[in-house]
């Protein structure tokens, strides 16, 4: 099983390449132009500066995937809801790596005091991501029909949600 650890700037070339493949060849991200390594570095720095997790899955010195969590939105009322994102190298899909990354992000979000985890899944036909989240206790919370347009077609967005810790059973501190 790969090692899951906090990402460092040394991981940026692999992270950028993994994400670029999915931007150019998939519909899970609505970006159409892959971000540069400098842009990915800025994104990582912002997430880590806020105390949120950016993880990589590494095996034999190779980064096979990455994932991060952020607050859902910047407004104060959203401070108890986290959003997860993962991207796995295209040649290692279906081996449980994405599930391991999301499980680790759930644990980190709970430790950070988040009460809800939101998954925003681009392309409702992304059954792998939907199934992965279902297997970890997420439930479908909504569907945004034709919310994006990429690869010559309209794409739905699946919203999924999972309570963390006490969820909405008690007020946050």
C-alpha positions in Angstrom: 0.0 0.0 0.0 1.4 3.4 -0.9 2.5 5.9 1.8 0.1 8.8 2.4 1.9 11.9 3.5 1.7 15.7 3.4 2.7 17.1 0.0 5.9 19.2 -0.4 7.1 21.4 -3.2 9.2 18.5 -4.4 6.0 16.8 -5.4 4.8 19.5 -7.6 6.1 18.2 -11.0 4.2 14.9 -10.4 1.1 16.6 -9.0 1.0 18.9 -12.0 1.4 16.1 -14.5 -1.3 13.9 -12.9 -3.8 16.7 -12.9 -2.9 17.9 -16.4 -3.7 14.4 -17.8 -7.2 14.6 -16.3 -7.8 18.2 -17.4 -6.9 17.3 -21.0 -8.5 13.8 -21.1 -11.4 13.8 -18.7 -14.4 15.6 -17.4 -14.0 15.3 -13.7 -12.4 18.8 -13.7 -14.0 21.6 -15.6 -10.7 23.3 -16.2 -9.8 23.1 -19.9 -6.2 24.3 -19.8 -3.9 22.5 -17.3 -2.5 24.8 -14.6 1.2 25.4 -14.6 3.5 24.1 -11.9 3.7 27.6 -10.5 -0.1 27.8 -10.3 -0.3 24.4 -8.6 2.4 25.6 -6.2 0.3 28.7 -5.4 -2.8 26.5 -4.8 -0.9 24.1 -2.5 0.6 27.0 -0.6 -2.8 28.6 0.0 -4.3 25.3 1.2 -1.4 24.5 3.5 -1.2 28.2 4.8 -4.8 27.8 5.9 -4.0 24.7 7.8 -5.9 22.3 5.5 -4.5 19.1 4.2 -2.8 18.4 0.8 -1.7 14.8 0.7 0.2 12.7 -1.8 0.2 8.9 -2.2 3.7 7.7 -2.8 5.1 4.3 -3.6 8.8 3.5 -4.4 9.5 7.3 -4.6 6.7 7.9 -7.1 3.7 10.1 -6.5 0.7 8.1 -7.7 -2.0 10.5 -6.7 -2.9 13.5 -4.5 -5.8 15.0 -2.6 -6.6 18.0 -0.6 -9.4 19.5 1.5 -10.5 23.1 1.7 -13.3 25.0 3.3 -16.3 24.9 1.0 -16.5 28.6 0.7 -14.8 31.6 2.1 -17.7 33.1 4.0 -17.7 32.6 7.7 -20.9 30.6 7.8 -19.2 27.8 5.7 -16.3 27.4 8.2 -17.5 24.0 9.4 -17.9 22.4 5.9 -14.9 21.0 4.0 -14.7 20.0 0.4 -12.4 17.2 -0.8 -10.6 16.8 -4.1 -8.5 13.8 -5.3 -6.7 13.0 -8.5 -5.0 9.6 -9.2 -2.5 8.9 -11.9 -4.5 7.4 -14.9 -2.6 4.1 -14.9 -3.3 3.2 -11.3 -7.1 3.8 -11.2 -9.2 1.1 -9.6 -6.6 0.0 -7.0 -8.1 1.7 -4.0 -5.7 4.6 -4.0 -8.5 7.2 -4.3 -10.4 5.6 -1.5 -7.4 5.7 0.7 -6.8 9.4 0.0 -10.5 10.4 0.7 -10.4 8.3 3.9 -7.3 10.2 5.0 -8.9 13.5 4.1 -12.0 12.7 6.1 -9.8 11.9 9.2 -7.8 15.2 8.7 -11.1 17.2 8.3 -12.5 15.7 11.5 -9.3 16.5 13.3 -9.5 20.1 12.0 -13.0 20.4 13.5 -15.0 20.3 10.3 -18.5 18.9 10.7 -19.5 18.2 7.1 -17.5 17.0 4.0 -18.8 17.9 0.6 -17.7 16.3 -2.7 -18.4 18.2 -5.9 -18.1 15.6 -8.6 -17.7 16.9 -12.1 -19.6 14.8 -14.7 -22.4 12.7 -13.3 -21.1 9.8 -15.4 -18.1 9.6 -13.2 -19.4 6.5 -11.5 -16.0 5.6 -10.0 -15.9 8.8 -7.9 -19.5 8.6 -7.0 -19.1 4.9 -5.9 -15.9 5.7 -4.0 -17.7 8.5 -2.0 -20.7 6.3 -1.4 -18.4 3.6 0.0 -17.1 6.1 2.6 -20.5 7.2 3.9 -21.3 10.0 1.5 -24.8 10.4 0.3 -26.0 12.3 -2.8 -27.2 15.7 -1.7 -28.0 17.2 -5.1 -27.5 17.3 -8.8 -26.6 20.4 -10.8 -27.9 19.7 -14.3 -25.8 20.9 -17.3 -23.7 23.0 -14.9 -20.6 22.8 -17.1 -19.7 22.4 -20.8 -16.5 20.5 -21.8 -15.5 18.0 -24.4 -18.4 19.0 -26.6 -21.1 18.1 -24.1 -23.1 19.5 -21.2 -22.0 18.0 -17.8 -23.9 17.5 -14.7 -22.3 18.0 -11.3 -23.1 15.5 -8.4 -23.0 17.0 -4.9 -22.4 14.5 -2.2 -22.2 15.0 1.6 -20.9 13.2 4.7 -21.3 14.2 8.3 -18.0 14.4 10.3 -17.7 13.9 14.0 -20.9 15.1 15.6 -22.2 16.5 12.3 -25.2 18.6 13.0 -26.2 16.8 16.2 -24.5 19.5 18.4 -23.5 23.1 17.9 -19.9 23.7 16.9 -17.4 25.2 19.3 
